[in-house]
Amino acid sequence: GQVYKIGKDVVAPGLVYSVEPEYPEAARKAKDKFGGTCLIGLVVDSSGIVHNVHVKRSLRPDFDAKAVESVEQYRFKPAMRANVPVAVALNVEVDFVRR
């Protein structure tokens, strides 16, 4: 089906469930305090399920993989257009902070 952009007559989906990304094990064991943000692109379908998860701005391959893994588990209240649930494309920033 059609994938809309948020704006005009399309109301953004609402995040109802998210998972914190796991800090990559190799980076955790390293003494450096590496961190940053990955930009992840995705489509939220008309039932709020995430599809087509992909990296739009890479941080590092191991961090990118953990970001994708967490975003694939997100669930949303669907985007709406004329009071009808629709699929939308959006970007999500996933932050990694060394704890």
C-alpha positions in Angstrom: 0.0 0.0 0.0 0.9 3.6 0.0 3.4 5.0 2.5 2.7 8.6 3.5 4.9 11.4 4.9 3.9 13.0 8.2 2.4 16.5 7.8 -0.5 18.2 6.1 -3.4 15.8 6.6 -1.3 12.9 8.1 -1.0 12.8 11.9 2.2 11.2 13.2 2.1 7.7 14.8 2.4 7.5 18.6 5.2 5.4 20.2 3.6 3.0 22.6 6.5 0.5 23.2 10.2 0.9 22.7 13.4 -1.0 23.7 16.6 0.7 24.8 19.4 -0.4 22.5 22.0 -2.6 24.0 25.5 -1.1 24.1 27.7 -3.5 21.9 29.7 -6.0 24.0 33.0 -5.2 22.3 32.6 -1.5 23.0 31.5 -2.2 26.6 34.8 -4.2 27.2 36.9 -1.5 25.6 38.2 1.3 27.8 37.1 4.1 25.4 33.9 5.9 26.1 32.6 5.7 22.5 29.0 6.8 22.0 26.8 8.8 19.7 23.6 8.6 17.6 22.5 6.4 14.8 19.7 7.6 12.5 17.3 4.8 11.6 14.7 4.9 8.8 11.6 2.8 9.0 8.0 2.4 7.9 5.2 2.1 10.5 2.3 0.3 8.9 -1.4 0.9 9.4 -1.5 -1.4 12.4 1.5 0.2 14.2 4.1 -2.5 13.3 7.6 -1.5 12.1 8.9 -2.6 8.7 11.8 -1.8 6.4 14.2 -0.8 9.2 17.5 0.6 7.8 20.4 2.7 8.8 20.3 6.2 7.4 23.3 7.7 9.3 25.8 5.2 10.6 27.6 5.4 13.9 29.7 2.3 13.7 28.6 -1.2 12.3 28.2 -2.8 15.8 26.2 0.1 17.1 24.1 0.3 13.9 23.2 -3.4 14.3 22.1 -2.9 17.9 20.1 0.2 16.9 18.2 -1.7 14.2 17.6 -4.6 16.6 16.0 -2.3 19.1 13.9 -0.3 16.6 12.5 -3.5 15.1 10.8 -4.1 18.4 9.1 -0.7 18.6 5.3 -0.6 18.4 3.2 2.5 17.5 -0.4 3.8 17.6 -0.8 4.1 13.8 -0.6 7.4 11.9 -3.9 8.7 10.9 -5.2 10.4 7.7 -8.9 11.4 7.6 -9.5 9.3 10.7 -8.1 6.2 8.9 -4.9 4.4 9.9 -2.2 4.7 7.3 1.4 3.6 6.8 4.1 6.3 7.2 7.8 6.6 6.7 9.8 8.2 9.5 13.3 8.5 11.0 14.3 7.7 14.6 17.5 8.8 16.4 18.9 6.0 18.6 21.4 7.3 21.2 24.2 5.3 22.7 25.6 6.7 26.0 28.3 4.9 27.8 26.9 4.0 31.3 
